[in-house]
Amino acid sequence: MDPLQLPSLVLPLCIFLSFSLVILGRFGAMEEHNDWVMGRKPWEKDIWKPSTSLVMGVEESRPLKIIFKGPAKNWTDALPIGNGRFGAMVHGGLSSEIINLNDDTLWTGVPGDYTDPNAPQAIANVRKLVDSGNYSEATAFADKELSGDSSNAYQLLGDLILEFDDHDSAYIEQTYHRELDLDTATVTVKYSVGDVEFTRQLFASSPDQVIVAKISSSKQGSLSFTASLDSKLDHHSYTNEKNQIIMEGSCSGYPKGIQFSLVLNLQIDGESGKIHNLQGRDLRVEHADSAVILLVASSSFDGPFTKPSDSKKDPTSEALSRINSINNILYSTLYTRHLDDYQKLFHRVSLQLSKNSNIDEKISTAQRVQSFQTDEDPSLVELLFQYGRYLLISSSRPGTQPANLQGIWSKDVYPPWSCAPHLNINLQMNYWLSLSCNLQELQKPLFDYLSFLAINGKKTANVNYKASGWVAHQVTDIWAKTSPDSGQAVWALWPMGGAWLSTHLWEHYTYTMDKNFLENKAYPILEGAASFLLDWWIEDKDGYLESNPSTSPEHMFTSLNGKPASVSYSSTMDVAITKEVFSIIISAAEELGRTRDDLVRNVLKAQAKLPPYRIAKDGSLMEWAQDFDDPDPHHRHVSHLFGIFPGHSITPEEEPDLCKAANYSLYKRGKEGPGWSTVWKAALWAHLHSSEHAYQMVKHLFDLVDPEREGSYEGGVYSNLFTAHPPFQIDANLGFSAAIAEMLVQSTVKDLYLLPALPRDKWSNGCVKGLRARGGVTVNICWTDGDLHEVGLWSNGSNSVKRLNYRGTTVMADILPGTVYTFDSQLKCVNTQSLL
């Protein structure tokens, strides 16, 4: 018998038990699906409680809080809340509290024309220059002739301002405490003035589409403050007889741009409390016991194809209707609704990387970050991992816009890089965690947006490139811009954004096995992406297909004549993305029984003609089709390593030589770089099975950034754990969670790799529950002393045959729906249990 297989008696027993439960299992799969929808976790029903849990204490509640001991001095000291669409940054000021507000539909501009009839001739001219080896001239020509228009910009909504009486900081700094509790998605501010304790609690409710703030005092009649609304955008405010403030305004840039409305509703409690209307603009509370503020926002945005001037939406009417429908609901009811909705998502995954759970809440989170380089506290890694999940829940919900470059939180009228979704890594990284970290439904805004890009991108492909299918470039915006960005070709000339983004559709299918989604949503968009690539790649003199012109995002090279250039042909990233899309469309066609389609046949022919990956003379993976000199070997982008992650065309098992070359490429890039670069490198090292290097990138991110001199930093985190480019970009926050998941679990549809990049000396004892793997499988793992202890697996409703892989041991396992399978450290199936 093969010693790597399960013992002959154990495997038949597991299979027999599985088949004996198959009918119940069908129901159990439905029950499991309902568990996730309703927020019940299988392990909460005593389905899987390994012995390690008793050792680790993982059933104990871990505090997951970001803590401050003083009010925010900078925007990156404030704490974020959001319901997917409507977000706030809570500063926790004393005499004056400023709560910054954002709505994800507030952008400059109007729908545009994303075509350029002059582009085909310009492309032809660039191709001639490239074919003749004149790369610097091709670059200069492309810079001039193929530059497009800038994206539009995300806008901030405004501020809620609360002015408190007699809150002198000199008397209360010793009692001050401000925190964001990730377990409840609630910000709390507490402090004492004399013998009176004041408390503020704020949360953003998705079910009721409202931001709620409750302000209370421990002594009757002690609460007095003034509330007002303000904005940096063109606006005006007024009050009505219902103790409400209405602020109306419009976005910048166009006189008939997107209109918005923000409504504040104020209620108080206490016999002596009164509300006064101040000059028809502000509201004044005097001698109340507590107050509840409700905030609702609305805009005239009605989709990317409707001009704001043609919109039939009335923002003020919508906001007032919403707020009036909930202003008589008890605060406790609003909070319960919020909590039930949020925790159904957040509690799906738990992570513990150490035995120690004695976290001192008297220490600020910034202090913990400062000490991480010496104490390497695993609980801080747990916190940042769950923070990423929190931020995606708070900035991407079904029906919202996809999370932008800063999620939904911005302080500027014209934010850095316009907060625009960037398709050469940043938007994709925002959603890496959604599948592995069990938040799959939060991708819906991304997929809805993809549908819009495909519509505009079809016009761009047809006019700019005389190609079928659809295309999108590096930068887009709320209007689904698909044309090249303005500026230099090194970033603007890159027609691979849509193709990369479309791979997320297939990934969603491989994790959920939802064939209806694949057939009706994913496949039509994937067809369009593949069709464009078929037309884009042209045959060269050697019989290979050639991508021309081609760039490696944002990275220059030194051409053979010694001049700087960015435009050549068949960059490694172009090859890798195309390999990925072609492989996906073939697999999807097999799933749907469409392998005889002309498109698939053409893809199969083209696939065989794609250029191979190449190894440079120094042993690294080549980034361009030729072994050009690299003037910036530490460049922040690692685009040429796409095939390792998030792609699948280079794996240690099948291409060890290419992985060796990629390993050296990654080593040459070094540790430095923006937060998102650090996170991408961590995931890449994890897929190269280098736990040491992956952990070094994790550690590198814990560098506390001083916002007063952020230009001195590369990467790092701010005191509120927002990740830094600098400045703040949310991609590394969201990507960090995905990178940690990849260190613990990796998968294909057929294979499951357990603890592939676990830093055993740093996280020697741990447990993770609720991660997802391809093939529709949920994974729980516990390990002790750096070695696997137990694994729990179950399916979301489809049969899954898995090869379980751990440190050289491989076994086959049939994971039938409705049953939890427990495997020991030798990958022996030691228990099966129904999900019922």
N, C-alpha and C positions, 0 to 999 in steps of 0.2 A: 504493500500500500504506500502511496505517496505520503510522506510525513507532513507535507504542507496542507493536506486535506483534513477535513473534520473526521474524527474517529467514526468507524463504520456503524456503530450503534447510535451515536448521538445525532448524526445528521438525519437518518431515517425517522428517528423519534420526533425531531423538530418538524420534519415535513409532514409526518402523520398527524401531529397535533395541529399543524397549520391547515391541512385539508379538512380535518374534522371540524374546524371552526369556520370553514369557508363561507357557509351561508350566514352565520352570525357575523363573520368578518365583513361581508358586504354591508351589513347594517352598521357594523362597527366603523367602517370607513366613513360612512355618512355621519356617524356620531362624532368621529374625530374631527371631520370638517366643521361640524357644528361647534365642537369644543373651541376651535380656533376662532370661529366667528363670534361666539359668545364669550371668549376670553378664558375658558377653562382649559387648563393644561393637563395632559395625561398624567404627568407625575404628581399633580395635586390630587388625583384620584387613586393614589397609591399604586399606580401601574408600574413605575420603575423607580425604586429606591435602593440603589446599590449600597453595598457595605461601606464604600468609600465615603458616602454621604455622612455616615456616623463619624468617620475619622476627620473629615474636613469641616463638618458643621455647615454644609451648604444649605441646609434647610433653614438656617438662621437668616433673619432679615439683615441685609447689608445696607448701611447708610450710603445712598448714592446722592450726595449733595455737593453743590458748588457754594462755597461759603466765603463771605466777606465780613470783616469787622468794622467796616466804615462805609459811608456812602461812596458812590462812584465819583472818581475824579476825572476819568476819561470815558468815552463811549464804550471802550472795550472792557471797562469795569462793570458795565450794566449787565443785567441778566435777561435773557431772551425767553419770551413765551410766544406761542403762535398756534393757530388752528388750521394751518395749511394755507390759508389765504390772507389772514389778518394777523399781524404780528406786533409785538411791543418789546421795547427795551426798558427795563425798570432800573432806575438809577438809585433809588432809595435815599433821596435827599431829605434833609431834616426840616429846615424852615421852608425849603422849596423843593418839591418833588417834580421832576420832569420825566414823563413817560413818552418816549419816542414811538410813533406809530407808523406802520407800513401796510399797504394793501397791494397784493401781487399784481393787480391789473392797472396800476398807475404807471404809464410810460409816456414818453414823448412820441410825437409823430402820428402818422396815419398809414394805412396800407400803401405799399409802394409797388413800383414796377421793377422786378428783379431780373431783368433781361438786358442784354447789350448786343444789338445787331452788329456792332463792329468787332465783337469778340472773335468770331470764327477766323477772320483774316489775321487778326493779331496772333491768335494761337498758331496759325499756319506759319507765320513769320518766326515765331519763337521756336517752333519745331525745326525749321531749317537751320537756325543758329545752333540749336542743340545737336542736330545730326552732324554738323560740321565741326563740333567740338568747341564752339565759341560760347562757353558757359557764362562768362562774365558779361559778354554782350547780350546774351539771351536774358540774363537777369536784369540788366539795365533797361532793355526794351520792355520786359514784362512789368517792371516797376512803373514805367510810364504809361503803357497802353492797356494793361489788364487790371489796374486798380479799380475797385468798385466804390460804393458808398459806405459810409460809416453806419453802424447799427444805431438804432434809437436807444434811449437811456431810461433806466428804471428810476422812478421818482419816490421821494419820501412823502408820506401823507401829511403828517403834522405832529403836534405834541399835545398831550394832556398835561396841564400845569396845575399843581396843587400848592397853595401858599398857606402854611400853618402858622398859628399864633404861638409865640413864647416857646419855640423849640430851639433854644440856644444850644449849639453843639458842645459848648464847654461843660455843660451839666450832664450830658447823656452819652458821651463817647464810650464810657466804660461799660454801658449796658447794651450797646448797639450790636445787632446781629441781623445779617441779611443772607438769605439762602435761596437757591433753586433746588427743590426736591425733585429729582428725576422720577421717583416712584409715583408721584402725584401730579407732576407737571404744574407745580404751584410755586410762585415766588412769595416768600414771607419776609417782612421787615419788622423788627421789634426793637424797641428802645423805651427807656423810662425817662420821664421828666418829673423830678421830685418823687412823689409816691404814686404817680399815675403811669401805667404801662400802656403804650400805644402799639397797635398791631395793624399791619397792612397785609392783606393776602390778595394775590392777583393770579388769575388763570385765563387761558384762552379756550373757549369751548367750541369744539367742532359741531356737536349736535345742535347747538343753539346759535352758532355763528355770532358769538359775542365775546368781547373781553370784559371780564368782571373784576372789579376791585372792591374789596370790603375793608373799611377803615374803622377800627374800634378802639375804645379806651376802657381801662379797667375801672374808672370812676365815673359815675353818672354826671352827665352834663359837661364833660371835660373836652369834648371834641369841637374845635372851631377851625374852619379853613375856607379858602376861596378856590373855586374851580373855574378854569378857563381853557379854551382851545386856541391853538395857534398853528401856523404853517408858514414855511418858506415859499410856498407856491402862492399864486394869485388866489385870494380867498376873501370871504367875509363871514362873520359870525353873528348870530342873534339868538335870543331866548324865546321860549313860548310859555304859556300858562301852565304847562305840565311839568315844570321844573326840568326842562330840557334845553340843551344848547345845540344849535344846528350850525355846522360850518360847511359852507359850499365853496367850491373852487374848481380850478382847471389846471391841467398839466402844462408844462412849459413847451415852447417851441412853435405851437400852432394856435392861432386865435380860436379855432374850432377843434381843439384837441379833446382828449378824454376829460370828461367832467367827473367830479366826485362830491360825495357828501359824507360827513362824519357827524353822528348824533350821540350826544351824551345824555343819559337819563340818571337823575339823582334821587335817591330815596334815603330817608334818615329814620333813626329810631331814638326814642327818649322823650320823656314828658316835657322837658324844657327846650327841646330842640326846635330850631326854626330855620327856614330857607328864605333868603332874600335875593331878589333879582337886582343885579347891579348894572344900571345903565343899558339894560336890554342886551348885554353881551356875556356877563359872567354870573355865576351863582355863588352865594355866600351862605355857609352853614355856621350856625352859632349854637353852642351849648347842647350838642347832641351826644348821645351815648355811642352811636355808630352810624356809619353811612355806607350805602352800596351804590357804586357807580357802574352803569352799564354803557358800553361803547359798541356801536355798530357802524360799519362803513359800507359804502356802495359806490359803484362807478357806472359810467355809461358805456364801458367797454362791452362789446357784443360780438366778440370773435375777431380773428385776424383779417377777415375779408370785408368787414363792415366799417366804413368811415365813422368816426365818432359823431360827425354832423348828421349822419343818417340813422344813428341809433335811436330806437324807440324807448330806451330805458330811461327812467326818471330816477336818478340816484337818491334824491331826498325822499321821494315817495317810498322807494324800496326800503331805505334805512329806517324811516319812521314806522312803516308797517311792521318791520322785523322787531324793532325795539318795543313797540306798543304791544306786540303779541307776547312778550316775555316779561314786561316790567312788573307784573303782578305775581310772578312766580317767585317762590321763596329762594333766598340765596342757597340754602341747604339743598334744595332740589336741583338748582342749576349746577351746583358743585358735584352732586351725585351723578348727574347725567354726564358731566365732563369726565369724571373719574372712571365711570363704567366704560365709556367709549375709549378713553386713552389707554387704560390698563389692559384692555383686550388685545391691544397691539404690543404695548411695551413689555408685558409680562411673558410674552412667548419665549423669550431667551433670557437665561441667567448665566453669569460667568463668575467664577471664583478662581483666582490664581494663587492663593496662599491660604494658610490656616489662620493667619492673624486677621481678626475682624475688629480689633480695638482701635477704631479711628477716633481721634480726639477732635470733636467738633468745635473746640475752642481755638483750633489752628485754622487759619484761612487756607483756601485752596492754593492761592498764590505761594504761600510759604511751603506747601507740599511740593509744588512744582520746583521751587528753588532748591529744595533738598534732594530732588530725585536723582541727580547725577551721582550722589554719594549713597543714598539709602535704597534707590531703585525699588521703591515701594510698589509691589504688584497691584495693590488696591487702587492706585492712581491710574494704572493701565485699565483696570476694570471700569473706573469712572469715565475715562475718556472713550472707551468702547461703547458704553451705554449712552453717553452723551451724543455720539453720532447717531444712534438709533432715535434718541429723543428729538434731535434736530430735524431728521427727515420726517418723523411723524408730525412735527410742528410746522413744516414748510412744504409738504406735498401730500395732498389728500385727493381722492377722486373728486373731480370737478374743479380743481384749482389749476393754476399755471404750474409748470414744472419748476422745481427749485432752481433759482438762478445762481449767479456767481457768489452771492452772499445769502442764499436761502430765500428769506423774505425780509431780512433786517438790513437797513441802510440808513445812514445819517446825512447823506448828501443829496442835493438837487441833481448834481451830475457826478455819480459815484465813480470810483476807479474802474476803468475798462467798461463803464456804463452798466455794470452789474449784468452785462449781457451774457447769455449762455454761449460758451465757447466749445466748439465741437471737436477740437483737436486733443482733448483729454478731459476738460473740466466738467462739462455736463455729464459725460459718461461716468466719471468718477463719483459724481453725486449719487448715482443709482447703483453702484457696484454692490453696496450692502443690502439692497432691497431683497435680493433673493437668498443669499447665504445667511442673512441675519433675520429671515422670517418676517419680512414686511412686503410681501410680493404685491399686494393690492395698491401700495403707494406708488407703483410705477404707472398707474393709469394716466396721470397727467402727462407723463413722458410719451406714452403711446398715442394719446389724443393729439399731442403736439406733433408727433411724427406724421400723423395723417395730414396735418396742415402743411408741414414741410414738403410732403410728397406732392401736394397739389401745386404749390408755388414752384417747387423744384422741377416739376415736369416742364414748366414753361422755360425755366432757366436752362435746363438740359437741351431743349429743342432749339432755342434761339442762340445761346452762347456756344454750344458745342455740336449742334446738328446731330444730337444723340437722342435715342429713345430713353424711356425710364425717367428717373428723377435724380437730382443732385442737390447737395447743400455744401457750403464751404465752411470756413473757420468760425465765423461769428454770426449769430442770429439774434432775434429779439421777439417781442410779443406779437409782431406782425408776420412772423414766420419768414423772415428774410432768408433767401437762399443764394444770393449773388455773392461774389467775392467781397471781402472787406476792403476798406480804403487803405492805402499805404503800400508798403513794399511787398514784393512777391514772396519773400521769405516766410511770411505768415499768410498773406492774402490769397496767393495762388495755390490752392489746395482743395481739389474737388472731391475729397474723400470723407468729409464730415458726415454726410448722409449715410454712406455705406457703413461706416463704423457704427453709427447710431442704430442702424437697422439690425445689427447683430443682437441687440438687447431683446428684440422680439423672439428670436430663437432661444435665447437663454431663458426667457420666461417660460417658454414651452418645456424646455428640458427639465426645469425645476418643478413645474406644476403638472406636466403631461396633459394639459388642457387642449385636446384636439380641436374643439370648437374655436378656441382662440387662435390656434395655428391656422386653421382654414379660413376663417372669416376676417380676422384682424391682421395677423402677421404675414401670411403668405402674399397677399396682394402688394404690400409695401416692400417685402423682400424681392419679389419679382421685379419691381421697378428699380430697386437698387442694383440688382444683378444685370438688368437690361442696360442700364447706363454703363456699367463697367465693361460689358461686352463691346459696346461701341467706343468706349474711351481707349481701351488697349488696342494698339495697332501692331501689325507684324513688322519686325525689323529684318535686316538683311541676313541675319543668322537663323531665322525661322522662329525665334522667340517672340512673344508678345512684348510690347514696349509701352510703358506709361510715359507720355511725353506731351507737354512739359511736366516735370515732377519736382517736388520739394520734400525735404524732411522737416516737419513743422518747426519754424522759428530758428533753424540752425543753418549757419553758413558753412561753406567749405572753401578750401583754396584750390582753384582750378589749376590745370596743368601748366598754364602760363604764369602762375604765381599770383593771379588776381583773385580777390574775393568774389564768391558767387553763391547763389542758392538754387538756381534752376539747372537741372540736368534731366536725366531720364531714369525711370524705374527705381525710385528710392526703395529701400527695404521696407519702409512702412507701407508704401503703395502695394508692394508685393504681398505683404502679410495680411493687410485688410482684404485685398482681393481674394487671396487664398481662403480666408475665413468666410467671406460672403458666398463664394462658389461652393465651398464645402457645405455650408448651411443650406443653400437652395437645393442641393442634391439630396441631403438628408431629409429636408422638409418634404420634397416631392415623393420620396420613398414612404414617408409617413402617410401622405395623402393619396398615394396611388397615382401620381402624376409624372412618373419617370419617363413617359413617352412624349411629354410636351416638347415642342421645338426649343423652347427656352432651355430646358434641362439638357437636351442633346447638345446645344451650342455651348453651354457652360462646360460640359464634359470635354468637348474638343478644346476649348480655350484653357481649361484647367491644366491640360497636359503641356501647354506651350508657355505657361508662366515661367519667368526666369527663376532659377534656384536661389536659395540663400547662399551667400558667399562669405568666406573667411579672409580677413585682411592679412597682409604680410606680417603684422605684429601679433597675430593670433586672435584678434577681436572679431566680432561679427561686423561685417561691413554695413555702413549706414546708407551708402549710395551705391549705384551700380558699378562705379569705379572706386579704386582705393585712393580717394582723395585725401590730402592732408587736412586734419581737423584743427582749425585755429583755436578752438575752445573745447578741449577734451572733457571739461567739467560742466558742460552745458546742462541746463536744468531738464530739458526734454530727453526722454529715453525712447523715442518713437520707434527706433529700429528693433526694439525688443518686444514689440506688440505681439509677435507670434508666440511668445512664452506666456504673457499675461497682459491683457485679458483674452488674447487669442489662444488657440490650441494647436497650432501647426508645428511648434517646437516643444518637445517633451524630453525629459531625461531618459525615459525608457526607450524611445525610438530614435532620438537624434543626440546621442551623448557628445559627439564632436561639436555640433552646433551649440549645445548647452555649455560646453567648455569655453567656446568662443564668446558666448553671451556672458558667461561668468566674468571673463576678463574685461569685456566692454563695460559691465556694471562696476567692476573694480576701478577702471579708469575714470568713470564718471565721478566717483568719490561720494562723500557723505553730504557735502554742502548742497544747498538748493532750497527753493521754496517749499512750503509745507506739502503741497500736492506732489511735488517731485520726491520728497522724502517718503511719502506714503506709497507711491507707485514703486519705488525701489524696494521698499519692505515687502510688497506683494511679489515682486519679481524674484527677490532672494528666496522667499518662501517657496516659490515654484521651482527654484533651482535646488531646493532642499538644503539650503544653508541657514540653519536656525541662528547661528552666531551673527551673520551679517544682517538677517532680518531683524533680529533683536537690536542690533546697533542702530538701525534706522528708527526703530520705535523709541529707543532712548534718546536719539538725536532730536526728536520732535519736542521733548520736554525741556525746552529752553525758554525761560520766561522773557517775553518781549516787552521792553519799555516803550510804550506808544509815543513818548516824547522824543525818542531817537530811534524809531523803528528802522530807519535806513541803515542802521549798523548791523542788522540781523538778516540771516537767511533762514526762513522757516521759523519754527518755534510756535509757542502758544501765548496768548494774552492771559491776563489774570482771570477772565471769565471762561477760559479754556477755548475761546475761539482760536482757530488756527490762522497762522500768519503766512502771507506770501513773502514778506509783508507788502501791502496792508492786508487786512482781513479778507480771506476767501474761505468759503465754507467747504470747498471740495476736499480738503485734507481732513476736516472733521468727519465727513461722511466716509471718505476713503479709508480712514484709520480703522473704523469698525470692520470694513471688508478685509483689510490686510490682516487683522488679528484673526478673523475667521479663517482666512486662507492658511495661516500658520497652524491652525488646529484641525481643519478638515478641508480636503480638496476632493474633487469628484469629476468624473465624466458620467455619461448615462450608464456605463457598465462598471466603472471602477469607483471605489471609495478608499481614499488614503487617509489614515488616521494618524493624527499628530505628526504630519510630515515635516514641520519646521518648529517643533516645540523647543524653546530654549530651556533644556532640562535643568541646568544649574540655576536658572533664574526663577522659573515657575515649576518647581519640582513636584508640587502637589496641587491638583486643581480639578475642576469639574466645569463642564459647559453643557448646557441643556437647551435644546430647541433649535439648534442650527439646522439649516436645510441643505440637502445635497441633490444633485441632479438625479433624475429618475423618480422624483416625487417622494423622496425619503427624508424623514426627520431623524436627527442624530443627537444622541446624548453620549458624552464621554467623561469618564473619570480616570485620573491617573495618580499614582503615588510614587515618590522617589524617582520621578522622571520617566517612569514606565507605565504603559497602558494597564489599567486595572479592569475596567468593565466598559462595555459599549451597549447602548440601547438603540434599536432601530425600529421604525415603523413607517408604513406607506400611507400616502394621502388618498388612496383609493384605487391605485393601479398596481398590478403585479410588477415587481422589480427584481431582476436577477442581478446581484452585485458580486463583484470580486472585492473582497475586503483585503486591504493591504496594510501591513504594519511591520516595519523594520525587516523586510525580507520575507515575511510570512504572507502567503496569499491563500484565501479559501473562498469557495463559492457559497453564496447564500441566496435562497429564494425568500424575498420579503413580500408576503401576501398581505393584502389589506385587512384591517381589523385586528391585527395582532402585533404586540410588542415583542421583539426578539432581543434577548440579552445574551451577549457574548463575553467570555472571560478574557484574561490577558493573553491566552493562546489562540484567541479567535474561535473558541469552541462555543457552540450554542448551548447554553446551560439552562435557559428558561424561555418559555413562551407564555404570553398572557393576553387574554382578550382585552380589547379597548372598551368593551361594554362595561 
